[in-house]
Amino acid sequence: MSQDSNSAYAVFEIDLTLEETRRRAAVMTALGADWDPPAVMRGEEEAYDLLYSGLDEKQQETYDMLVEAEILPRRRSGHAAD
C-alpha cells in the first residue's frame, strides 16, 4: 500500500504485546498457585473413561462410527470404550 498523502487509507498500528502479557498474568493469577496441569489432564481422562464405559450395543456402534469418521478421537488400548 502506498504511503502518499492522497491515499484514502490511514495506517493504524497498535502493539498488543503489553496487553497480552497482562492478560496472561491475569489468567495465571486466576488459576492460582496450586494449579496442577498433569492432575487436570488425568481428571479429564478419568471423566472420558466414565463417559464411554458401560455402553450398550447401539451406543457402542454409534461410538465406533464417530471414531471411524474422526469426530471422536480413538482411545488408547485399555480405555473403557475399547
C-alpha positions as CSV (number, residue, x, y, z in Angstrom):
1,M,0.0,0.0,0.0
2,S,1.3,3.4,-0.9
3,Q,2.0,5.9,1.9
4,D,1.3,9.0,-0.2
5,S,-0.8,11.8,1.3
6,N,-3.5,11.4,-1.4
7,S,-4.4,7.9,-0.1
8,A,-7.8,7.3,1.3
9,Y,-6.4,4.8,3.8
10,A,-4.5,5.6,7.0
11,V,-2.0,3.3,8.6
12,F,-3.1,2.3,12.1
13,E,-0.8,0.2,14.2
14,I,-1.0,-0.9,17.8
15,D,1.3,-3.1,19.7
16,L,-0.7,-5.5,21.8
17,T,2.4,-7.2,23.5
18,L,1.9,-5.4,26.8
19,E,-1.9,-6.2,26.9
20,E,-1.2,-9.8,26.0
21,T,1.3,-10.0,28.9
22,R,-1.3,-8.5,31.3
23,R,-3.9,-11.0,30.1
24,R,-1.7,-14.0,30.6
25,A,-0.7,-12.8,34.0
26,A,-4.4,-12.4,35.0
27,V,-5.1,-15.9,33.8
28,M,-2.2,-17.4,35.8
29,T,-3.4,-15.4,38.9
30,A,-6.9,-16.7,38.4
31,L,-5.7,-20.3,38.2
32,G,-3.8,-19.9,41.5
33,A,-0.5,-21.3,42.8
34,D,-2.0,-24.8,43.4
35,W,-3.0,-25.4,39.7
36,D,-1.6,-28.8,38.6
37,P,-1.9,-29.3,34.8
38,P,-1.0,-33.0,34.9
39,A,-3.7,-33.6,37.5
40,V,-6.2,-31.8,35.4
41,M,-5.3,-33.9,32.4
42,R,-5.6,-37.1,34.5
43,G,-9.0,-36.0,35.7
44,E,-10.2,-35.4,32.1
45,E,-9.0,-38.9,31.1
46,E,-10.9,-40.4,34.0
47,A,-14.0,-38.4,33.0
48,Y,-13.8,-39.8,29.4
49,D,-13.3,-43.3,30.8
50,L,-16.5,-42.9,32.8
51,L,-18.3,-41.3,29.9
52,Y,-17.6,-44.1,27.4
53,S,-17.9,-47.0,29.9
54,G,-20.9,-49.3,30.0
55,L,-22.1,-48.5,26.5
56,D,-24.9,-50.8,25.2
57,E,-24.6,-52.3,21.8
58,K,-26.3,-49.4,19.9
59,Q,-24.2,-46.8,21.8
60,Q,-21.0,-48.7,21.1
61,E,-21.9,-48.8,17.4
62,T,-22.5,-45.1,17.4
63,Y,-19.3,-44.5,19.3
64,D,-17.3,-46.7,16.8
65,M,-19.0,-44.8,13.9
66,L,-17.9,-41.4,15.3
67,V,-14.4,-42.6,15.9
68,E,-14.2,-44.0,12.3
69,A,-15.4,-40.6,11.0
70,E,-12.7,-39.0,13.1
71,I,-15.3,-37.0,15.0
72,L,-14.1,-38.5,18.3
73,P,-10.5,-39.4,18.9
74,R,-9.5,-43.0,19.1
75,R,-9.0,-44.1,22.7
76,R,-5.8,-45.8,23.6
77,S,-6.0,-49.5,24.3
78,G,-7.2,-50.2,27.8
79,H,-9.7,-47.4,28.0
80,A,-13.3,-48.1,28.8
81,A,-14.6,-47.6,25.2
82,D,-12.2,-50.2,23.7
